[in-house]
Amino acid sequence: MLPHQFQGMGTDQKHLAYEAVRPRRLGTKLMPIREILKQTLSALWETKLRSFLTMFGIVWGITSVILLVGLGIGFNLDQKEHLKTIGTDIAIIFGGKTGMQAGGYAAGRDIRLTVDDAIAIQRRASLVKTVSPELRRSVSEVSQWNAASRPIRGVWPEYQRFRSLTVEQGRLMNERDEADGARVVLLGAEANRQLFPGKSVIGQPLMVNGYEYTVIGVLAKKKQNGSYGSGPDNTQLFTTYSAMARDFPPPERPGITKGYVNNIVLEPVSPDLHEKALDQVKRIIAERHHYSANDKEALWVWDTLEGSKFTERIFGVMTLFFGAVALLTLALGGIGVMNIMLVAVTERTREIGVRKALGATATDIKRQFLVESAIITIVSGIGGLLSGVGVCLLMRLIPLPDFVPHPVISPVAVFASLATLTAITLFAGTYPAMRAANLSPIECLRSE
């Protein structure tokens, strides 16, 4: 038995050395995997604190991949939903100043949009599905319980659909209301809270700049992170364009004529024809106001489809950055595994020499350390997946601030983390295992 080879080794190490080669006395077969697992678990238990800290690095890395990528995707989806509150695939057109001479007119002329422009677009623009003028004024409102001075918008009924206005109480405006110039009004969520605090509101009278209007609906509250004109929809009041143009016409001043509107909102027939529809609209307005259709300064257009694409690109890059940082964290955890395995090889040099002297082959030694690193990474990987998915699910169940989205569990993130974990298992275990397998038995037995 070569008893001098075990000097300086503890009882457990002697036992492992004997067990490592005991099956080989019966023949030339490789050490059974069951025996390898048993010895591996014993070795890990002897250094349980170090093993735990190493495994924690892998767990944290995989959790970071799943959580950070999930948050990036959540931010992207959340911003898309917020953009939908402004409108689904719409363009908002404002008048500007001409930047080119055309038709005998000098550059720098103000372009004022009118309701007739909206009518012309409605009749002539074949690529526009729906359109609405928008007239905005800030006027006084008085109810039985309170008073305010909030903006009110006069629009055509179709505006409510493509601007994503939905009612929490009552009904929306319809074509009959517009045709009759009915004095009906919709209240935004905040406007309702101020003018009718905790009161029944549907059918109630509301004095708007001295005219009696009837409340027909209260809009559902929007999580709106963008707006134009006079502010978010929650703060506004909405009425028919015909009633507003009659009761609250814009104040007369140079350039403001009858039928003036603040802007025109339109919806193309499809997102694929969005740009062609805008070109068609620009030509119609240019023809009516006698300037070149190529004059880019004559109109200012807020294109929500373009804004949505831009936002998607920004958050796509952010998600990639989050994922790269998380994968780097996971890779650093893999370096930690390799370092720990190298330390284990150094600490167990004498044990390796004894096992080789008793008949263990280089393959036995290599398999021993490969299995040890595999157990560390696989157990850590399972823990990381459970932790990452669990955190994402938990964040869905708890209320979060409006600016923090709920993370999305991404199959791509899970696959990337598993692929990285596989690479870690191969590389972090192979080098230490090869180093241990190539040690000379004589040099090993000389080590202290």
Long-range contacts (C-beta under 8 A, 24 or more apart in sequence): 2-354, 2-357, 2-358, 5-353, 5-354, 5-357, 5-445, 6-354, 8-350, 8-448, 9-350, 9-351, 9-354, 12-42, 12-46, 13-348, 13-350, 13-351, 16-42, 16-43, 16-351, 17-351, 17-354, 17-355, 17-358, 18-358, 20-355, 20-358, 20-360, 20-364, 20-368, 21-355, 21-358, 21-359, 21-360, 21-364, 24-359, 24-360, 24-361, 24-364, 25-359, 30-361, 30-363, 30-364, 30-367, 31-360, 31-364, 31-367, 31-368, 33-371, 36-367, 36-368, 36-371, 37-371, 37-375, 39-368, 40-368, 40-371, 40-372, 40-375, 41-375, 43-344, 43-348, 43-372, 44-372, 44-375, 44-376, 47-344, 50-340, 50-343, 51-340, 51-376, 54-333, 54-336, 54-337, 54-340, 54-376, 54-380, 55-376, 55-379, 55-380, 55-383, 56-380, 57-332, 57-333, 57-336, 57-337, 57-380, 58-330, 58-333, 58-334, 58-336, 58-337, 58-376, 58-377, 58-380, 58-381, 58-383, 58-384, 58-421, 58-424, 59-380, 59-383, 59-384, 59-387, 60-329, 60-333, 60-384, 61-326, 61-327, 61-329, 61-330, 61-331, 61-332, 61-333, 61-334, 61-384, 61-417, 61-420, 62-330, 62-380, 62-381, 62-384, 62-385, 62-387, 62-388, 62-417, 62-421, 63-384, 63-387, 63-388, 63-391, 64-325, 64-326, 64-329, 64-330, 64-388, 65-323, 65-326, 65-327, 65-329, 65-330, 65-388, 65-413, 65-416, 65-417, 65-420, 66-384, 66-385, 66-388, 66-389, 66-391, 66-392, 66-409, 66-410, 66-413, 66-414, 66-417, 67-326, 67-388, 67-391, 67-392, 67-407, 68-322, 68-323, 68-325, 68-326, 69-319, 69-322, 69-323, 69-326, 69-410, 69-412, 69-413, 69-416, 70-388, 70-392, 70-407, 70-408, 70-409, 70-410, 70-413, 71-322, 71-405, 71-407, 72-315, 72-318, 72-319, 72-320, 72-321, 72-322, 72-323, 73-319, 73-407, 73-408, 73-410, 74-405, 74-406, 74-407, 74-408, 75-315, 75-318, 75-319, 75-405, 76-311, 76-312, 76-315, 76-316, 76-319, 77-405, 77-408, 78-405, 79-225, 79-311, 79-315, 80-308, 80-311, 80-312, 81-223, 82-223, 82-224, 82-225, 82-226, 83-226, 83-304, 83-307, 83-308, 83-311, 84-164, 85-164, 85-222, 85-223, 85-224, 85-233, 86-163, 86-164, 86-224, 86-226, 86-227, 86-228, 86-304, 87-162, 87-163, 87-164, 87-265, 87-267, 87-304, 88-162, 88-164, 88-267, 88-304, 89-162, 89-267, 89-268, 89-271, 89-274, 89-304, 89-305, 90-162, 90-163, 90-265, 90-266, 90-267, 90-304, 90-305, 91-265, 91-266, 91-267, 91-268, 91-274, 91-277, 91-278, 91-281, 91-301, 91-302, 91-303, 91-304, 91-305, 92-228, 92-263, 92-264, 92-265, 92-301, 92-302, 92-304, 93-263, 93-264, 93-265, 93-266, 93-281, 93-285, 93-299, 93-300, 93-301, 94-262, 94-263, 94-299, 94-300, 94-301, 94-302, 95-263, 95-298, 95-299, 95-300, 96-297, 96-298, 96-299, 96-300, 97-297, 97-298, 98-291, 98-295, 98-297, 98-298, 99-295, 99-296, 99-297, 99-298, 100-291, 100-292, 100-294, 100-295, 100-297, 102-290, 102-291, 102-292, 102-295, 103-290, 103-291, 105-290, 105-291, 109-291, 110-255, 111-285, 111-289, 111-291, 111-298, 111-299, 112-255, 112-256, 112-257, 112-260, 113-260, 113-261, 113-262, 113-263, 113-264, 113-285, 114-257, 114-259, 114-260, 114-261, 115-241, 115-245, 115-259, 115-261, 116-259, 116-288, 117-261, 117-264, 117-284, 117-285, 117-288, 118-156, 118-261, 118-264, 120-284, 120-285, 120-288, 121-264, 121-266, 121-281, 121-284, 121-285, 124-284, 125-266, 125-277, 125-280, 125-281, 125-284, 126-280, 127-268, 127-269, 127-273, 127-276, 127-277, 127-280, 128-266, 128-267, 128-268, 128-269, 128-277, 128-280, 128-281, 129-162, 129-267, 129-268, 129-269, 130-158, 130-161, 130-162, 130-266, 130-267, 131-156, 131-158, 131-264, 131-265, 131-266, 131-267, 132-156, 132-158, 132-159, 132-241, 132-264, 132-265, 132-266, 133-241, 133-261, 133-263, 133-264, 134-159, 134-229, 134-241, 134-261, 134-262, 134-263, 134-264, 134-265, 135-241, 135-244, 135-245, 135-248, 135-250, 135-260, 135-261, 135-262, 136-229, 136-230, 136-262, 137-244, 137-248, 137-250, 138-230, 139-208, 139-209, 139-248, 140-207, 140-208, 140-209, 141-191, 141-195, 141-206, 141-207, 141-208, 141-209, 141-237, 142-206, 142-207, 143-195, 143-196, 143-204, 143-205, 143-206, 143-207, 144-199, 144-204, 144-205, 145-195, 145-196, 145-197, 145-199, 146-194, 146-195, 146-196, 146-197, 147-195, 148-191, 148-194, 148-195, 150-191, 150-194, 150-235, 150-236, 150-237, 151-229, 151-230, 151-231, 151-235, 151-236, 151-237, 152-185, 152-208, 152-236, 152-237, 152-238, 152-239, 152-244, 152-248, 153-229, 153-230, 153-236, 153-237, 153-238, 153-239, 153-244, 154-238, 154-239, 154-240, 154-241, 154-242, 154-243, 154-244, 154-245, 154-248, 155-238, 155-239, 155-240, 155-241, 155-265, 156-240, 156-241, 157-240, 159-265, 160-238, 162-265, 162-267, 163-233, 163-265, 164-222, 165-219, 165-233, 165-238, 166-219, 166-220, 167-217, 167-218, 167-219, 167-220, 168-218, 168-219, 168-220, 168-221, 169-201, 169-202, 169-217, 169-218, 170-201, 170-202, 170-215, 170-216, 170-217, 170-218, 171-216, 171-217, 172-216, 172-217, 173-216, 173-238, 173-239, 173-240, 177-240, 178-240, 178-241, 178-242, 179-242, 180-242, 181-240, 181-242, 181-243, 181-246, 182-240, 182-243, 183-208, 183-211, 183-212, 183-213, 183-214, 183-239, 183-243, 183-247, 184-213, 184-214, 184-215, 184-216, 184-239, 184-240, 184-243, 185-213, 185-214, 185-215, 185-216, 185-237, 185-238, 185-239, 186-215, 186-216, 186-217, 186-218, 186-219, 186-237, 186-238, 186-239, 187-215, 187-217, 187-218, 187-219, 187-237, 188-219, 188-232, 188-233, 188-234, 188-235, 188-236, 188-237, 188-238, 189-218, 189-219, 189-220, 189-221, 189-222, 189-234, 190-234, 190-235, 191-234, 191-235, 191-236, 191-237, 192-218, 208-237, 208-239, 208-247, 208-248, 209-247, 209-248, 211-247, 213-239, 213-243, 223-402, 228-263, 228-302, 229-262, 229-263, 271-305, 274-303, 274-305, 278-303, 323-413, 323-416, 326-417, 327-416, 327-417, 327-420, 330-417, 330-420, 330-421, 330-424, 331-420, 331-424, 333-380, 333-424, 334-377, 334-420, 334-423, 334-424, 334-427, 334-428, 335-428, 337-373, 337-376, 337-377, 337-424, 337-428, 337-429, 338-373, 338-427, 338-428, 338-429, 338-431, 338-432, 340-376, 341-369, 341-372, 341-373, 341-428, 341-429, 341-432, 341-433, 342-431, 342-432, 342-435, 344-369, 344-372, 344-432, 345-369, 345-432, 345-435, 345-436, 345-439, 348-436, 349-439, 349-444, 349-447, 350-444, 350-445, 350-447, 350-448, 352-436, 352-439, 352-444, 353-439, 353-440, 353-441, 353-442, 353-443, 353-444, 353-445, 353-447, 354-444, 354-445, 356-439, 356-441, 356-444, 357-441, 357-445, 362-437, 362-438, 363-437, 365-433, 365-436, 365-437, 365-439, 366-433, 366-434, 366-436, 366-437, 367-433, 368-433, 368-436, 369-429, 369-432, 369-433, 369-436, 369-437, 370-429, 370-430, 370-433, 372-429, 373-425, 373-428, 373-429, 373-432, 373-433, 374-425, 374-429, 377-421, 377-424, 377-425, 377-428, 377-429, 378-425, 380-421, 381-417, 381-418, 381-421, 384-417, 384-421, 385-414, 385-417, 385-418, 388-414, 388-417
